[in-house]
Amino acid sequence: MGENPCKKEVENFRKENLRKTETHMKDGPPSQKEIDEEKRMMEECSNPVSKEVENFNKKRLRKTSTEEHNRLPTQKEIDDEKNMMKAERK
């Protein structure tokens, strides 16, 4: 199986080729007033579904059991898939 070209590029990447940059913060961090206002807006506009989830009564749920059935492929299915893969490569 061939090697992934993206993986090869990442492995061969050289950090020395990156240009130096400086980050400038145009606006300072938000004030406490701005933070409080945003919190208030978030509470007012909160999703009604999330409130419903918070207040959901778990005791109303019924117990269930889940059985997983993981069927293994037959040898014929494996061979068919191999042949299909070979045909696609041609």
C-alpha positions in Angstrom: 0.0 0.0 0.0 1.4 3.4 -1.0 2.3 6.1 1.5 0.0 8.9 2.1 1.4 12.0 0.3 0.0 14.4 2.9 1.6 12.5 5.7 4.9 12.7 3.8 4.6 16.5 3.3 3.9 17.0 7.1 6.9 14.8 8.0 9.2 16.8 5.7 7.8 20.2 6.6 10.5 22.7 7.7 9.6 25.3 10.3 12.5 27.4 9.2 10.6 28.3 6.0 7.8 30.1 8.0 7.9 33.9 8.2 8.0 35.7 11.5 4.8 37.5 12.4 3.6 39.7 15.2 0.1 39.6 16.6 -1.4 43.0 17.5 -4.6 43.1 19.6 -6.7 45.9 18.2 -9.3 45.8 21.0 -8.4 45.1 24.6 -10.1 42.4 26.6 -13.8 43.0 27.3 -14.7 45.0 30.3 -16.7 43.4 33.2 -19.7 45.4 32.0 -19.5 43.9 28.5 -19.1 40.4 30.0 -22.1 40.9 32.2 -24.2 42.2 29.4 -23.3 39.3 27.1 -24.1 36.8 29.9 -27.5 38.5 30.4 -28.2 38.3 26.6 -27.2 34.7 26.5 -29.6 33.9 29.4 -32.5 35.7 27.8 -31.9 34.0 24.4 -31.2 30.6 25.8 -32.5 27.7 23.8 -35.8 26.3 25.1 -34.7 22.8 24.3 -31.7 23.1 26.7 -34.1 24.1 29.5 -36.2 21.1 28.6 -33.2 18.8 28.8 -32.1 20.2 32.1 -35.6 19.6 33.6 -36.1 16.1 32.0 -37.1 13.4 34.5 -34.8 10.4 33.9 -37.0 8.2 36.0 -39.6 8.2 33.2 -37.2 6.2 31.0 -37.6 2.5 30.6 -34.8 0.0 30.8 -33.7 -1.5 27.5 -31.1 -4.1 26.4 -29.1 -3.9 23.2 -27.6 -6.8 21.4 -24.9 -6.2 18.9 -24.6 -8.6 15.9 -21.4 -8.1 14.1 -21.4 -10.6 11.3 -18.0 -11.5 9.9 -17.8 -11.5 6.1 -17.6 -14.9 4.4 -14.5 -15.9 2.4 -16.5 -15.4 -0.8 -17.4 -11.9 0.2 -13.8 -11.1 1.0 -12.6 -12.6 -2.4 -15.3 -10.6 -4.3 -14.2 -7.4 -2.7 -10.6 -8.1 -3.5 -11.4 -8.8 -7.1 -13.5 -5.6 -7.2 -10.6 -3.6 -5.8 -8.2 -5.1 -8.4 -10.6 -4.3 -11.2 -10.9 -0.6 -10.0 -7.1 -0.2 -10.1 -6.8 -1.3 -13.8 
